[in-house]
Amino acid sequence: MKKATLRDIAALLQTTTKTVSKALNDQPGVSPELRDKIKLTAEELHYVPNIFGRGLSGKPQRTIGVVLPENANPFYSFVIKGLEQEATDADYSIMLCNSNDDLERESKVLRVLIEKHVDGIILTPAQPRANQHIELLQRQKIPYVLINRTIPGHDYPCVKADSAAGALLAGQYLLDKGHRRILHLTRASSVIAVEERIQGLRQAFQERGLNWSPDDLSRTCQEVSVEGGYVAMREILRTRRDFTAVFAFNDMLAFGVMKAILEDGLRIPDEVAVMGFDNVLFSDVCLVPLTTVNQNHIAIGAIAMQVLLDKIHGASSGDYPPVPAPYLVIRRSA
């Protein structure tokens, strides 16, 4: 996993590291021919200047870059807690970046982390097309671990909860309560968790010999937020009332769903039950305490950091504790 250094370039060209540094920084004292050779060699070796440098002690920094869609999301705030616990115990610091689920921004923050010569990176890919960013990390020989999202068709180390199993539990619970028209409200853009939760809910129906109507799948949330859930649910209620339960992609959407339902004069859960997913901090103190699926966010962060640190130290055994199975947290909303 060794990255190219000034010493590597100097050795190949039989010159000094001082000369290489001058050439790469366009300083005087290097002939044009040698300058061109140095820059070409640096490019071929994928050399990246270390702008992070060394700490005041003169020792290299021990830093992990973390790139998440949105650290303000309560789910990721608990993932970060798990990451920090493990990193601190191993004497590493964390450099946290937001991608805002945007590929261009993700590319920029990854390049910043690479230039700062972080020891490894933990990443929740913005979109399935983020494969090019993984290839960048591989070229730079930077250890990395994915959290919560895989990229279809590629075998990358990824630590995530079993979303399909969690959605199966949610579906079984709602069916046991007598619901047969269960509306699943999810995000418009597809990521692995979206498809797994659809799969789990569909499986719950299939196990009972029931058909889950395609009309009850709503991929309408442009933002995975309280406002996103509220806007989507308001629009749905303008055109239909034929469902008795709503299973939201996550708790943030569920909070918005409940607000829209209550504003419409409907009672939760008597007329419409609401189920979330994540069990975030405010799920038990919202308008109607939310029944939801707990997916062990702190454990996801802690295990991901364990995997990455082993990769950094070349001690990856593959023998890691699994992410604990999701479980239901039953409250008043369903």
N, C-alpha and C positions, 0 to 999 in steps of 0.2 A: 504493500500500500504506500510505498515511499513516493513522495512528490519530488519533481525536479528542483534542483537548487542551483545557485550561482556556481557552486563548486563543481557540479556535474557539467555545466556548460564550459567552464574553464578547462576542465580535464580533457574534454573532447577536442577542444581547439588549441590545447597546449598553451594556455595563457593564464593570467592571474584573475582571481575573483574581483579584484579592484578594477581591472580593465573591463571585465564583463559588466560590472555595475555602471561604470562610466558610459559604456556603449548603450546600455538599455535605458539610461537616463539622459541620453543625448548630451553628455558632458564632453568638453574638449579633451584632447590627449589620446584619441584613438583614430587610426587611419580609416578612411571611408570603406575600404575593402573589408577590413577586420570588423568594423561596426556592422556591416551588412551580414557577414557570416555569423556574428554573435546573435543578431536579431532573428535570423533564419533558424538557427539552431534552437533558440529559445522557443520559437513558434512550434518547431517539430517536436520538442519535448513537452509541449503544453505547459511551459513555465509560467507561473503567476507570481508577480512581485508580492512580497510579504509586507503589506502596508500596516498590518497589525503590530509587526515588530515583536519586541520582547518587553516583558514587564519591567518595573523599576528594579527588581532584584536581579535582572539579567537572565532569568530563566524563562523559557518559552511559556506562553499562556496555555492553559488547559481549558479549552472552550468548546462547547457544543452549540451548533446553530440549530434553532428550532423554527420551522416555518409552518404556520397554521392558517386556516382560512380566516379566523376571527377570534382573537383571544378574549374578546368581550363576551362571547357566547359562554354561558355558565358551564356547559359541557366541557369545553376546552380549558376553562379555568381550573377544573379539577384534574384534567389530564396534565396540565402544567405542574400542578402540585405534586403529582406522582413523579414526573420527570425531575423536578428540583430536588426531591428527597434523595433519589438515587444519585444524582449528579453531585450534590453536596457531600454525600458520604464518600464519594470517590475523588473528592477534591477537584471537581470541574465546575466551571461557571457556565451559565446559559446565556446565549444571545438570541432574544426572541424577536421574530419578524412576522408580520401579517401579510398574506397574499391577497386578502379580500376575494378569494376564489377567482382571481384574474390571472390568466397565463402570463401576460406581459409583466405584470408586477412580480409574479413568482420568479420569472427569469431574472429580473433585476436584483431581487433580494438574495437569490442564490449566488449570483456573481459577486455581490458584496461580501457574502460569507466566505466564498472561495478566496477572494482577495485578502481577507483577514486571516486566512490560513487556519480556520477552525479545524479541530481534530476530527469532527464527524458532524453529520447533519441528520436531524429527525424531521420528516416532512409529511404533511398531509397534502397530497397532490391536488392542485386546483381543479383539474378536469382529467378525464381519461387520456386526453391528448398530451398530457405532461410527460410522455415517454422521452421526448427530446431533452428534458431537464434531467431525467435519470441518466441518460447517456452522457450528459455533461459531467455529472458526478463520477461516473465510471471512468471517463477519460482522465479526469483529474485525480483518480485513485483515492477518492474521499469516501471513507466508510459512511454508510447511510442506512436508515431504517424508515419504513413508511408506517404511518399511524392511520388507522381507521378506513383507509381507502387503498384498494389495489388498482393496478392498471391492467385491463383485460389483455390476455395473451402473453403476459410476461411474468416470470417467476422472481419477484423481488421479496426481500424480507419485509413482512408486514405484520404489525400487532393490532388486532381489532377484536371487538366483541362479535359474537355470532348473532348478527341482526336477524337472520332468518328464524333462528330459534326463539328470539325475543318476540318477533311478530307472530309466530305460531302460538306462543303463550297468550298474547293479547287476543288473537282471534278465537282461541279455545274459550277464553274467559267470557268474551262477549257473546259467543254462541251459547254457552252454558246459561247466560242470563236471558236467553230467549231471543236475541237479536238475529235477524236474518238479512236485513238490508243495512250493511255496514259500509259507510262511505270512507274510503281511504284517501286522505288529503296529503299529497306529497309535493316535493319540489319539481319545478318544471325541467331543470337540467338533471340529467341522469348521472349518478355516481353509484358505486357498488352497493352502498347501504340502501339506496332507493330500491334497487332491483331485489335485494335480499329481503327487504321487509314486505314487498309485494308478494314475493315467493312464499314467505312464511304465512301470510294471511290467506293466500289462495290454498295452501296446504291444509289449513285448519278447516276450510269448507270441504275440501276433497275427502278428508278423513271422516266426515259425517255424511258423505254421499250427497253433498249439496253443491250447487253451482254458485260461484260468486260472479255477479253480473259485471261485465266490462264497464257498464255505465256508472258503477260505484267506485271506479278508480279516477281520481281527479289530480292530474299533474299540472296544477295551475299556479303554484306558489313561486313567484319570481324571486322573492326574498325569503330566506329561512329565518323569520323573525316574528315577533308578536304582531307587528303591523302587517307582515305578509300573510299570516294566517287569518287575521281579521278581514283584510280586503278580499281574500279568496272566498272566505265563508260568507261574507255579505253578498257577494255576487251569486254564489250557489243558492242561497236562500231566496233570492229574487225569482228563481225559476223552478225550484223543486223543494218538496217537503216529505218525500217518500222514504226517507231513511230514518232509522231509530237510534243509530250510533255513528260516531265519527272517530276513526282511528287516525290520529295525526302522525306525520313522519317523526316529529320530535315534540318535546314539551313546549318549546318556544312557539311553534305553530299552534299547539293546543291551547295556549293561553289566549291567543288571538281568536281562535275558533270559539272558545267559551264566551269571550266578550261579545262577539257578533250574535251568538245564539241568545244570550241573555237580553241584549238590546232588542232583539226581535220578539221578546215576550215569551220565549219558550223556557221551560223548566229543565234544569240539569240535575239528576239524570232521568227524571220522570218521563219527559217527552223526548229528549235526545241525550244519550250517554256520550261521554267524551273520554277517549283513551289517548295518552301521550306515549313518549318513548325517551328515556334518558334518566328520569328522576333527578332533575337539576334542583338547585338550592331552593327555589321558590315554589316547588310543586305542591308543597303541603300548606302553603299560606296564601294561595291565590284566591280568586273570587269563589270558586268551588274547589276544595282540595282535590288535586288531580290524581286519578288512577293512572299508573304509568308502568313502564318497564325499566328496571334498573340495569345498566350495562357496565357497572364497575369502572368508571372513568379513571379513578386514581390508579387502579391496577394496570390499566392500559398504558398509562404514562410510565409507571415504574418498570414494567416488563420491557417496554420499548427501549428505555435507557439501559437496562441490563444487557439487552441484545447488542446495542450499539457499542457499549464500553468493551464488551468481549471482542467485537469485531476490531475495534481500535487496537486492542492489546494482542490481537492475533490468537485469542483463546476461545474462539467460537466453537462450542460443542453441540449446539442445537438442542441441548437439554435444558429447556426453560419451563418455568411453571406456566400452565395455560391461563388465559384470561378466564376468570371465574364465569360460570354460566349466568346468563341474564335471568332475572326473576321478577315476578310481579310485585308491585307495591300498590295495594288496594286502598283507595280512599273514597271520597263521596261522589266523584263525577261519573262513575260507571259501576 
